[in-house]
């Protein structure tokens, strides 16, 4: 099922060097802000030097990196790509359970030693990611237990986010859900413009594209966003937060508490 494309050696070297040195598209952004989990792994464990087991790959939207109930043999650390865990029903309908950006990783069954999960892991936005083999990661976790604790903390955050998403889907309006999703996506890419479509949003939320277009139209009439086939531009963020449900505040608080946690930094260092 996996169709990962390894980057050419020159591309991989450039991506690795950029990550380690803290380069990013946003001026002044630290590498810890760019990908905190990957930072903590690479700084102490020198994973980037293990080319055979830790490589930079090119991912494409719609690509399935691990299907339902398949065994995870790799862990993925998104850099510019975005992934998600999806629940797929027997009739083909699906809903996005959690989005995985550059502050996290996909492949938590490797860390929990559970092997598989009943969800599909799919690429929702094209880009690059680092891929680490199961054997290499487990060896690293054995050497440095604090890294495992940090990764398990992120798994806890994912489950908390999934629970909140379940409540949001059941209890909040489509416009509130769309507003919340746009805000979280904007936070993930540190930009006012989100590269997504009504179809992509509807798939993520498990609703019809027509209902999402209706919500985007209402937000557009109010002057809060503008949108086209390829993306949504947030023009009035405060107004969009007002239109969103409280779930956005919950998500933001979850990850802020994680950032403030002492376990965020490796032993003996400060960011």
N, C-alpha and C positions, 0 to 999 in steps of 0.2 A: 504493500500500500504506500510505503514511503517513496517519495520522488524527490529527495533532497538533491540540490545541485551544489556541488562544492565550487567555491570561487577559485579562480586561477591563483597560483602561488603569489603573484604580485598583488592581486586584489586582497588576498587573505592577509598578507603581510601588512598592507596598508591599513586594513580594517583593525587588525590586532594592535598595531602601533598607535592608531588613533584612539582606540579604547583605553590603552594603558596610559597614554599621555594626557588623557582627559579632553581630547578634541571633540567638539560637537558643533551642531549648527547654531546653538544658542550661545551668544557671547557671555563669558563669565560663568558658564555652567561647569561645576566640578564633575569629575567622573562618578563620584559617589551619587550625585543627583541623576546622572545619566543611566546608571544601572547598578544599584547598590548591591544586589546579590552577586552579580558577576565580579564586582570590585573585590568583595571580600574573599571570593574564591581565588582570584588571580593574584592578589597581592602576596598572600602567604604561600600559596601552593604552586605558583608558577605554572598554572594550567596552560597558559598560552604558549609555553615552550614545548608542550607535549602535542606536537602537530598531528600525530596519528590519531590521538584520542580526543582532541579538542580543536575543532576546526570551524572556520567561518563558512556559512552556507547561505545560499540565495533561496529565499522562499517566495512563493507566489500565492496571491489570494485564491482561495478555494482549494488549496492543496491540503490533503489530509495527512498529518504526520503520524497519527496513531488512531485507529478506528475503535469503535466500542468493543470492549472486552479483549482487545489485543494487548500483548505484553509490551511494555515500554522497555526498549533497549538503549535509549538515549534520553538525555535531558536537554532541553532547548532554552537558551537565554536570549530573548529577543533584543536586538539593538535598534533597528529601524522597522522591523516587521512587527506585526501584532497578531497574536493567536487567541483562541478561545476554546473553552470546553462547551460542547453542545450536547443536549439531551435529544436523542432521535427516537420518535415513536414508531410503532409498527406501520402506521399509515403514511409514514414519510414526513410528517410534520416535525418541526424542530424548534428549539428555543435555546438561546445562548445563556449559559449559566454564569459564566465569569469571563472577563476579558483579561488577557495576559499581555502586559506591555514590558517596557524596558526596566521596570522596577521589580520584575518577578521572573518566574521560570515555568516551563511546562514539563511535566514528567514527574509529578510528586509521588506516584506509586514506586518509583525507584528509591526515593528517600524513606518512604514508609514501609518499604519491603513488601508491598501488597501486589506488585507485578502488573496489575491491570485495573481498569475502572470501567463502569458501564456507560461512559461518555465518549464522544468523539472529540479529538483535538484537531482543530482546523485552523488554517491561516486565514485571517480576516483582512489583513492589509499586507501587501507585498513589501519585501525589504530583506534585510540581512539578520542573521542570528548566529550565535555560537552554539555548536552542538557538542556535547560531552558524552562519551560512552558510559554505560552503566558501570562497568568494571572500574574504569578510571575514577569516576565520581565516588563510588563506594570506598575505594582505596583512600581517596582524599579525606572522606568523612571519618574514616578510621584514624587517620593521622591527626585530624583537627576536629574534635567533637563540637567545638563552639560553632563551626560552620553548619553542622547538622542542626543545631539548635536554632540558628538563624533561618535556615530553610524551612524547618518545621513551623516556625513562627509565621512565615509567609503562607504555609498551607492552612494554618488556623485562620488567617485573614481571608483566604479564598472561601472557606466554608462559611465564615460570617457574612461575606458578600453574597454568597449563594442564597443564604437564608433571607437576607434583606431583599434580594431580587425576587424571591418567591412571593414575599409579602407585597412588593411593589406591583408585580404583575397581576396579582389578585385584587388589590384594593385601590389602585390609583388609575386615573384616566390616561388615555393614550397620549394626550398632550403633555401631561406631567412626566410620563415615562420617556417620551421623546426628548423633552427638555433635560431631564436627568442624564440620559445617555449622551447627549451632545456635550454637556458640561464635563462629564467624566472623560470623554474622548478628547476634548480640548485640553484638559489637564494633562492627559497622557502624552500628547504631542507638543505641549507648550506653545500652542498657537490658537489664534481665533478662528482659523479655517480648519474644518474637519473634512477629510477626504472620505466621504461616505455618501450613500444614496438612500432614497426612500425604500428601495428593495432590500438593501443591506440592513437598514434599521428595522424593517418589518421582520426580516429573518431572525435578527438578534432578539427582538422582543416577542416573537411568536404571534404576531398580529398581521393583518392584511396590509399590503402596500397602500391601498386606498386610504385606510385610516391614518397611516403615517403621513401621506401627502396632505390630507385634510389638516392634520396638526401642524405641519410645516407651513401650510398656507395661512393658517390662523396666526402663527408666529410672524410670518412675513408681513401680513396686513398690519400687524401691530408695530412693525419696524424693528422687531427684535432680531430677526435673522434674514438673510437672503440665501437662496439655494438654487442649484441647477442640478443637472444629471450627475455631476461628478463630486459635488461637495456642498457643505453648508458653511456660511460665514456668519459668525456671531457678532452682531453689531452693538447690542446692548446686553452685556453680560449680567449686570445687576437685575435687569428685567427678566432675563431668562432664568436666573436663580429664583426669582419670585414666582415664575410660572411652574417651576419644578416642584416636586414633592420633597418631603424631608429626607428621603433616601439619599439624595446627593450630599446633604450635610453629614449623614451617617457614614457614607463611604469615605468622605474627606477626613472625618475624625478618625476612622479606623486606620488609615494609612499615615495620618499625622502622628498618632500614638505609636505606631511602629517605628517611624523615623526618630521619635524622641526616646525610644527604648534604649537602655544601655547596651543591649545585645546587638544593636545596629553596627557598632564599631568592633573591630577585632581587638583581642586582648593587647593591652599595652600601647594602643594607638588612638588618635583622635582625628576626626575629619574636620 
